[in-house]
Amino acid sequence: MAFGERLLRLLEEREITQKKFAAMLNIAPTTLNGYIKSNRQPDFELVKCIASTLGVSTDYLLDYNGDGINLTEKELSAIIKLRSLDRSQQDIIYNLIDITATKNDGH
């Protein structure tokens, strides 16, 4: 998935308009639209700012996974949701995954 597509999906998931997000980044809405349509590319500092503002990594934004693991959209969505939980809620999810994996190993 291209940077622009990923950016648009993140904005839609968070229900942030392009106009509002452009204002948050202190850039023109037309500039943001150029990034979304892949007509323009942001500089490194802006990529870092976009990632930070949306709560994702720059690797996620740039669709780079250096460890060779390719995640599905569903898996990426689950990770984003997991990161939005507080620590105790995250621990519950981690424990559930461990329990489920252990049960699967027994089959």
Disulfide bonds with the S-S distance in Angstrom:
none
